[in-house]
Amino acid sequence: MRYYDFALAPNPRRVNLFLAEKGLVIDTVEINLRGGGQFEADFRARNPQAMVPCLELDDGSVLGETMAICRYLEVQHPEPNLFGRDAREVGFIEMWNRRAEIEGFLPAADALRNEGERFHGRALAGPRDYPQIPQLVARGKARAAAFLADLDAHLAGREYVAVERFTMADINAWVTVEFAARVRVEPHAEQADLRRWYAALAARPAFKALPPAPPPA
Amino acid sequence: MRYYDFALAPNPRRVNLFLAEKGLVIDTVEINLRGGGQFEADFRARNPQAMVPCLELDDGSVLGETMAICRYLEVQHPEPNLFGRDAREVGFIEMWNRRAEIEGFLPAADALRNEGERFHGRALAGPRDYPQIPQLVARGKARAAAFLADLDAHLAGREYVAVERFTMADINAWVTVEFAARVRVEPHAEQADLRRWYAALAARPAFKALPPAPPPA
């Protein structure tokens, strides 16, 4: 099994926190997304989606998609459980995984990729080129800020996002908040619950061991 | 437990096919999204996200998000298994769930909601209003068509999308293809594998029992 990573990018960071919380160490190849490593022939022959992270299994098949990789590894290494132990946990963890991604993470990606030269003609990751749509910058920031506000309200009186213990939903929401800062959407001073939760997670060993995220674009 | 549904909308259709394949019958309330039922006070008091489908649990908490609802019910009703029996199944089902949604379903929604009067000022579902971005119409259609092409290529020599039996990934991909037709993105005549798979699923009792989808917008 081999893991294709790029430790600065937000999707791999979700997997990397999952691996560290599980205590898993996997043979890893760094694909330099800033140098176009995902488009080199050797990698694309493995993963035609030209996306990182992905996991090459021992039979040569390649599993893409952050949450698919984590779920695959959760079955192989069930403890500590991060995706839920009963129906209620499974449901609310998935609900918050999805809210973090759809309402916060993807909008932050819209804001990042739809302006500037670096992603010119590359508004979406993957094998196909799409032009930037400048209106997605402001909309992406507004949506990410709305998610932070919702998350702050939700965290009042709560230690963790989905259930009464640390789970994958915390990882997904935390990386979303971290990623939003790259487009200068940050917790407000008065969002005390969001700040408390974010700082508490940042103090966990797995989070402290993560290389720093890139500065704002 | 009470299920809030709108049988014409694509997200509830994913849950409804899941329920029918499981043989589950749940107390159901229809929320008329075309009449703004999701914004009525009684429903919003239950679900501030103002989205359908959602599942009200016996303790009064409300579980939103299509895939969270299905995963909750899968734990309670494990057979027939639709989310995977081992790590490999779990991983590839989730990969295709996500590819169908991110590469096909959400782009089709972009194409549908970013033009015309019906979704004016309502480019995204949920509690907040966002203006339409006309460029997302053509981009949404192009992305949905690309997903159909990728799915057709993937289905060569395959009966099902993710593993060698019917799973949630088939439901998600099928509803995505169905939904794309509403924005006039349809399988090409030469996409024989996609057509074969789509027709085979449509002949299943659960799919035949589904009310017809709305015609193209």
Interface residues (C-beta under 8 A of the other chain):
Chain A: L55 L57 L63 G64 E65 M67 A68 I69 R71 Y72 L73 E74 V75 Q76 G84 D86 A87 R88 V90 G91 F92 E94 M95 R98 R99 E103 L124 G126 R128 Y130 I133 Q135 L136 R139 A142 R143 A146
Chain B: L55 L57 L63 G64 E65 M67 A68 I69 R71 Y72 L73 E74 V75 Q76 G84 D86 A87 R88 V90 G91 F92 E94 M95 R98 R99 E103 L124 G126 R128 Y130 I133 Q135 L136 R139 A142 R143 A146
